[in-house]
Amino acid sequence: MRYFIVIAVAVLGLLLWFAPADSQIRLITLSKSEIGWTVTYQLNEPVSQLEFVRSPNNSRATRWQPLTDNIEIAWQNGSEVIRSQNGEPFTEAAFTLDASYTTLPKDYAPFSPFSDGGMLVHTARFFACAESCGAAHHEWPMAVNLTTNDYMLVDGQLRLGFHEWLDRDSGRAIYIGSQPPETFSALVAIIDPALPSSLRQNMITELPMIMSYYTKELGALSQTPTLFASYSDFDGSYYGHQGGVLPNQVFMHWYGEQALDNVDEQNTLWFFAHEIAHLFQGAGLKYSSSDEAWIHEGAAELMSYLYTDAKLAKSNQLVQDAVRKAQTECVASWPASEPFVIVGRINFKAHYSCGLVANAELHAQLQANGIRSGIFALWETYSELVADGAAADSETYFAAFEQLTGYASMSLRQLIDRPVSASIAP
């Protein structure tokens, strides 16, 4: 019995050691009523402030209006914080929210409205921690409370009224509205009725083909992903679109009157091919640092071009043209005397252009060594190494290449400077 207790205590200690740090928040509740949207933070004990996990700018101060007396949002040491105006500790803070669309630098919008009144919400915009957030903070207790006739779609499940869950990491997209989801082959979608019918029809036709292509190359997903495509008017003369991917979710939002007049349907479908590639990247989609984003962004670029080339039977011409253009852009943005980490931090687009060139060269070298699936075989091997505990970085990526070919890869710079291979095959 004494031995069992010692083992149990040791196991408990390990669990506590590896467990995410407690944010000290009892519940973050996002509510929608007939008069609008609110968010409420309930704490386990009094705190002097809450720090938001993501603060790309200080726009919460103007878009969130306090409902709790003596509470304000301030900018402090490069982050937005919730604090009391008189410095007294507090246990609850509530705000009314401006639920219109807004662009954020290097982050997803918190609200992406649909033309019929529905809403896509990015939960990570609401993550916060008592006092300050650290690298160990990964989990947040979230809830949605609806007093309208809307339903919510959370992790592919339809919910009514009140629903609570433990959210984590980059959060998720939640649909709140009345439009029923549509089920296509291996995909659930909510597509805004305001989008052009030709684009909608192309999505319905193309998306299952994209899913089938990646399933053949990388294996089936463990969960059915959801696609969100939305549109909203936008105050002012600005228009455009924003898209992205979260675990098992792909989304795209068009905003502004002229946005739909300028929809490039071929580029839009190519975008979805890029984002859906991320869904299939599995454990390899993780990265030890944003400085290594060239790995997964470049691979997704290549995979989407390979799909498009195969679909249009262009005999690798699209891939070749894209890689040549990317190589010109990469070399122009990356002086030979500078480390790539500096270049990527100044110009994040370099991860896409340089990453495409590097991954295309690795793909060609793998095929030259008899590995026909090229980048897809590399990605599967890399993902297995990461899933087994290896760091999600370039060292592991190149180790995966060596495991497949038996010889060491060139460096990132050497891959970039190579002449574009004529042997790339779709």
PyMOL commands that set and color helices and strands:
alter all, ss='L'
color gray80, all
select helices_A, chain A and resi 2-18+60-63+123-126+197-218+260-262+265-280+282-285+290-312+317-333+340-346+349-368+375-387+394-405+412-417
alter helices_A, ss='H'
color red, helices_A
select strands_A, chain A and resi 25-33+36-47+49-52+64-66+71-76+79-84+90-97+111-113+119-122+128-130+139-146+151-154+157-159+162-168+173-177+182-184+187-191+226-232+240-246+249-255
alter strands_A, ss='S'
color yellow, strands_A
deselect
rebuild
show_as cartoon
